[in-house]
Amino acid sequence: MTLLRIEEPRPPLDGHPLWRLGFRPFYLVAAVFSALAIPLWMAQYFGLLPQGLNVGFMWHMHEMVFGMAAAVVVGFLYTAGYNWTGLWTPVRGRLAALVALWLAGRIAMLAAPPLAAAIVDWLFLPAAAWPLFRVMQKANNRRNYFLVALLGLMALANAVFHAISLGWLAAAPAAPVQAAILMIVMMEAAIGTRIIPMFTRNGAPGTAPRVQPKLDKVCLLLLAAAAVSWIAGLSNWLFAPIALVAAALVLLRLWRWQALRTLSVPLLWIMHLSYAWIAAGLVLLVLARWQLVSASAGFHALTVGSMAGLILGMMTRTALGHTGRPLKAGRAERLMFALIQLSAAARVASALGYDTPHGVLLIVSAACWTTAFLAYGIAYIPYLSRARADGKPG
């Protein structure tokens, strides 16, 4: 299958710039989809959507993780994979085919019969993971095999979700989605451990982030243990101490990375603050296990606060850097970063029971989310669809 073959290591300077590296089309479709999907879900939630579309709570859960987030993860890993190995991940026609497969999944999840939707949607993650694995294998880049493994586990979680939706498995449909969220958190935690201190050192004059590899490894292991404990439904008295210590280590490491000295650099503070939401999410999940709050609060802290915040932070930084533009946040970036944090705060507050009977906080959160991703789309379409400003490939 030509879709799964590895691109030859030659610079893709021919063809439309949109297909020259993975971040370009996947960031674009993810941003546009994000700006459309939440208003669509809110219209359904408040009973304003006509009949005929498969828009419901399960659709909302699935599409935010296996739709939007999966597209960004693949776009980022294809771009990072090229940097790590010097070999081209899918570009040109093969990249366009993968984007088309992702789009087909979104359309199928909206309007196709359940079995057809499940098949079309599920195919994307395996089809995207295989070329990345082959590139890393060819370059002997074993250090990053775990990222491909996490994509594989996300594909497995997606299969379980569809099996539950089709009535083939008797389980809560939220369980595989929560598992996928925790896998993405692990990706965020591992990649953030590598890049946030480095970006801080390079981008905030006078900073000297302190990195302790052993502490980083312990934190990542505890995060993985907390994720497995939650997914497996282990005893609260086992999950709680693991999750709370992991949350404390996340905050300790942010303090050692001198997070407070990045407040004047939006491209940095968005990463530090979004990383801190991991700790908040873990604490809220512990409280949820003790039946003090809803688990929704914890998972929205992890998704809107951490996942979406880091997605916007990385989508801006990656797009600026890989299109040959200065790594500097303008008005659009500052607006989208502020809005996504307001969206997270409002959504978590709503899940904690502080909303009004009319769902004002829910509406505020949705409006902030939509505007943030719409701002990204408007500001970055010219960057993503044009050749690099410095004339380099990619």
C-alpha positions in Angstrom: 0.0 0.0 0.0 1.5 3.3 -1.1 -0.1 5.1 1.8 2.1 3.2 4.2 5.4 3.5 2.4 8.2 5.8 3.8 9.0 8.9 1.8 12.4 9.2 0.3 14.7 11.5 2.2 14.5 14.4 -0.3 13.2 17.9 0.5 9.6 18.3 -0.6 9.7 21.7 -2.3 7.4 20.8 -5.1 3.6 20.8 -4.9 1.4 22.9 -2.6 3.1 23.9 0.6 0.2 22.6 2.7 1.4 19.0 2.0 5.1 19.5 2.8 5.1 18.4 6.4 2.5 16.9 8.8 1.9 19.8 11.0 0.5 22.0 8.2 -2.7 20.2 7.2 -3.4 18.5 10.5 -3.1 21.7 12.6 -5.4 23.4 10.1 -8.1 20.7 10.1 -7.9 20.3 13.9 -8.3 24.0 14.5 -11.3 24.4 12.1 -12.9 21.2 13.5 -12.4 22.4 17.1 -14.1 25.7 16.3 -17.1 24.0 14.7 -17.5 20.9 17.0 -18.1 22.6 20.3 -20.9 24.9 19.0 -22.5 21.9 17.3 -22.4 20.0 20.6 -23.8 23.0 22.6 -26.6 23.3 20.1 -27.4 19.6 20.7 -27.0 20.0 24.5 -29.5 22.9 24.6 -32.0 21.2 22.2 -31.4 23.5 19.3 -30.1 21.0 16.7 -32.4 19.4 14.1 -32.7 15.7 14.0 -30.6 13.6 11.7 -27.0 14.0 12.9 -25.3 11.6 15.3 -24.5 14.4 17.7 -24.7 13.4 21.4 -22.7 13.0 24.5 -20.8 10.0 23.2 -20.1 11.8 19.9 -18.7 14.8 21.9 -16.5 12.7 24.1 -15.2 10.7 21.1 -14.5 13.5 18.7 -12.6 15.8 21.1 -10.2 13.0 21.8 -10.1 10.6 18.8 -10.9 13.5 16.3 -9.3 16.8 17.3 -6.6 15.7 19.6 -5.6 12.7 17.5 -5.1 15.0 14.5 -2.8 17.4 16.4 -0.8 14.5 17.9 -0.2 13.0 14.5 0.7 16.3 13.0 3.1 17.1 15.8 4.7 13.6 15.8 5.2 13.6 12.0 7.0 17.0 12.3 9.0 15.9 15.3 9.8 12.6 13.7 11.4 14.3 10.8 13.5 16.4 13.2 14.5 13.3 15.3 15.4 11.1 12.4 16.2 13.3 9.4 13.8 11.1 7.4 10.6 12.3 5.8 7.4 11.3 7.4 4.4 11.2 5.0 4.3 14.2 2.7 2.6 15.2 -0.5 0.0 12.6 -1.7 0.4 10.2 1.2 -0.1 13.0 3.7 -3.1 14.2 1.8 -4.6 10.7 1.8 -4.2 10.5 5.6 -5.9 13.8 6.1 -8.7 12.7 3.8 -9.1 9.5 5.9 -9.3 11.7 9.1 -11.9 13.9 7.4 -13.9 10.8 6.3 -13.9 9.7 9.9 -15.4 13.0 11.1 -18.1 12.9 8.5 -18.8 9.2 9.2 -19.2 9.9 12.9 -21.7 12.6 12.1 -23.9 10.9 9.5 -22.9 7.3 8.7 -24.5 4.1 10.1 -22.7 3.1 13.3 -20.8 0.1 11.9 -19.6 2.0 8.9 -18.7 5.0 11.1 -16.7 2.7 13.4 -14.7 1.2 10.6 -13.8 4.4 8.8 -13.0 6.3 12.0 -10.9 3.5 13.5 -8.6 3.2 10.4 -7.0 6.6 10.9 -4.8 5.9 13.9 -3.2 2.6 12.7 -2.7 4.1 9.2 -1.0 7.2 10.8 1.1 5.2 13.3 2.7 2.7 10.9 4.7 5.2 8.7 5.9 6.9 11.9 7.1 3.6 13.2 8.8 2.7 10.0 10.7 6.0 10.0 11.9 5.5 13.6 12.8 1.9 12.8 14.8 2.9 9.8 16.7 5.5 11.8 17.0 3.2 14.8 15.3 5.9 16.9 14.3 3.5 19.7 14.0 6.3 22.3 10.7 7.4 20.7 9.1 4.0 20.1 6.9 4.5 23.1 5.1 7.4 21.3 4.2 5.0 18.5 3.1 2.5 21.1 0.8 5.1 22.7 -0.8 5.8 19.3 -1.4 2.0 19.1 -3.0 2.0 22.5 -5.2 4.9 21.5 -6.3 2.9 18.5 -7.1 0.0 20.8 -9.1 2.4 23.1 -11.0 3.6 20.0 -11.8 0.1 19.0 -13.2 -0.6 22.5 -15.3 2.6 22.3 -16.8 1.5 19.1 -17.4 -2.1 20.3 -19.3 -0.6 23.3 -21.3 1.8 21.1 -22.3 -1.1 18.8 -23.4 -3.2 21.8 -20.6 -5.8 21.4 -19.2 -5.0 24.9 -21.0 -4.3 28.1 -19.0 -1.4 29.6 -19.3 2.4 30.1 -18.5 4.2 26.9 -16.6 6.9 28.8 -14.0 4.3 30.0 -12.0 4.0 26.7 -12.2 7.8 26.1 -10.8 8.4 29.6 -8.1 5.9 28.9 -7.2 7.7 25.7 -7.1 11.0 27.5 -4.7 9.6 30.1 -2.5 8.3 27.2 -2.4 11.8 25.7 -1.5 13.2 29.1 1.4 10.8 29.2 2.5 12.1 25.8 2.2 15.6 27.0 4.1 14.9 30.2 7.0 13.1 28.4 7.4 15.6 25.6 6.9 18.6 28.0 9.7 17.1 30.2 12.1 17.4 27.2 11.1 20.7 25.7 9.7 23.0 28.3 12.9 23.5 30.3 14.9 23.9 27.0 12.4 26.4 25.6 12.4 28.3 28.8 16.2 28.6 28.9 16.3 29.7 25.3 13.3 32.0 25.4 13.3 33.8 28.8 16.5 35.7 29.3 18.1 35.1 32.7 16.4 31.9 33.4 18.2 28.7 34.4 15.7 25.9 34.6 16.9 23.1 36.9 16.4 19.6 35.4 16.9 16.5 37.4 16.6 13.4 35.1 15.9 11.0 38.0 13.1 13.2 39.4 11.6 13.4 35.9 11.6 9.7 35.5 10.0 9.1 38.9 7.3 11.7 38.0 6.6 10.1 34.6 6.5 6.6 36.2 4.0 7.8 38.8 1.9 9.5 36.2 1.8 6.2 34.3 0.9 4.3 37.4 -1.9 6.8 38.3 -3.3 6.4 34.8 -3.2 2.6 34.9 -4.7 2.7 38.4 -7.6 4.8 37.2 -8.2 2.8 34.1 -8.1 -0.5 36.0 -10.4 0.8 38.7 -8.0 0.0 41.5 -8.6 0.8 45.1 -8.9 4.5 46.1 -6.3 3.9 48.7 -3.9 2.9 46.0 -4.8 5.4 43.3 -5.0 8.4 45.7 -1.4 8.5 47.0 0.1 7.7 43.6 -1.9 10.5 41.9 -1.3 13.0 44.7 2.5 12.4 44.7 2.6 12.6 40.9 0.7 15.9 41.1 3.1 17.3 43.7 6.1 16.3 41.5 4.5 18.0 38.5 4.3 21.3 40.4 7.8 20.8 42.0 9.3 20.4 38.5 7.5 23.5 37.2 8.9 25.5 40.1 12.4 24.1 39.3 11.8 25.1 35.7 11.2 28.7 36.8 7.6 28.9 35.5 7.0 32.2 37.3 9.8 33.9 35.3 8.0 33.2 32.0 4.9 35.4 32.6 6.2 38.0 30.1 6.7 35.4 27.4 3.3 34.1 26.1 4.8 31.2 24.1 6.3 30.0 27.4 3.7 30.7 30.1 1.0 28.9 28.0 3.1 25.7 28.3 3.9 26.0 32.0 0.3 26.9 32.9 -1.1 24.1 30.7 1.3 21.6 32.2 0.2 22.7 35.7 -3.4 21.7 34.8 -2.1 18.0 34.8 -1.6 18.4 38.6 -5.0 20.0 39.0 -6.7 17.2 37.0 -5.0 14.5 39.1 -6.1 16.2 42.4 -9.7 16.5 41.1 -9.7 12.8 40.0 -8.6 11.8 43.6 -11.5 13.9 45.0 -13.8 12.3 42.5 -12.8 8.8 43.7 -13.7 10.0 47.2 -17.1 11.1 45.7 -16.4 14.8 46.6 -16.6 16.1 43.1 -17.6 14.9 39.6 -14.9 13.0 37.6 -16.0 15.4 34.8 -14.1 18.2 36.6 -10.9 16.2 36.6 -11.1 15.1 33.0 -12.0 18.6 31.8 -9.0 20.0 33.7 -6.9 17.5 31.8 -8.5 18.1 28.4 -9.5 21.8 28.2 -6.8 23.0 30.7 -3.8 20.8 29.9 -4.5 19.2 26.5 -6.1 22.1 24.7 -3.7 24.6 26.3 -0.6 22.6 25.3 -2.1 22.0 21.8 -2.5 25.7 21.2 0.9 26.4 22.6 2.6 23.8 20.4 0.5 24.5 17.3 1.6 28.1 17.5 5.3 27.5 18.3 5.7 24.6 15.8 3.9 26.5 13.0 6.0 29.6 13.6 9.3 27.7 13.8 8.7 25.4 10.9 7.5 28.1 8.6 10.6 30.2 9.2 9.0 32.9 11.3 10.1 34.5 14.5 9.1 32.7 17.7 7.2 35.7 19.1 3.5 35.9 20.2 1.4 38.6 18.7 -2.1 39.7 19.6 -3.7 36.6 18.1 -1.6 34.3 20.1 -2.1 36.2 23.4 -5.8 36.2 22.7 -6.1 32.5 22.1 -3.9 31.6 25.0 -6.0 33.7 27.4 -9.2 32.4 26.0 -8.3 28.7 26.3 -7.4 29.2 30.0 -10.7 31.0 30.6 -12.5 28.2 28.9 -10.8 25.6 31.1 -11.5 27.6 34.3 -15.2 28.1 33.4 -15.7 24.4 32.3 -14.1 23.0 35.5 -16.1 25.4 37.6 -19.3 24.3 35.8 -18.4 20.6 36.5 -17.8 21.5 40.1 -21.4 22.7 40.4 -20.9 26.4 40.3 -22.9 27.0 37.2 -26.3 28.6 36.9 -29.4 26.6 36.0 -29.1 28.1 32.4 -25.5 26.8 32.0 -23.9 30.3 31.8 -20.4 29.0 32.6 -20.8 26.2 30.1 -21.7 28.7 27.4 -18.8 31.0 28.4 -16.4 28.0 28.2 -17.7 27.0 24.8 -17.5 30.5 23.5 -13.9 31.0 24.7 -12.9 27.6 23.2 -14.5 28.3 19.9 -13.0 31.8 19.6 -9.5 30.6 20.6 -9.4 27.9 17.8 -11.1 30.3 15.4 -8.4 32.8 16.1 -5.8 30.2 15.4 -7.4 29.3 12.1 -7.7 32.9 10.9 -4.1 33.8 12.0 -2.4 30.7 10.8 -4.0 29.6 7.6 -1.6 32.0 5.7 1.4 30.5 7.5 0.3 26.8 7.0 -0.6 27.2 3.4 2.5 29.1 2.2 6.1 28.1 1.7 8.6 28.7 4.5 9.6 32.3 4.8 13.3 31.2 4.9 13.1 29.0 1.8 13.9 25.7 3.7 12.0 22.5 3.1 9.1 21.5 5.2 
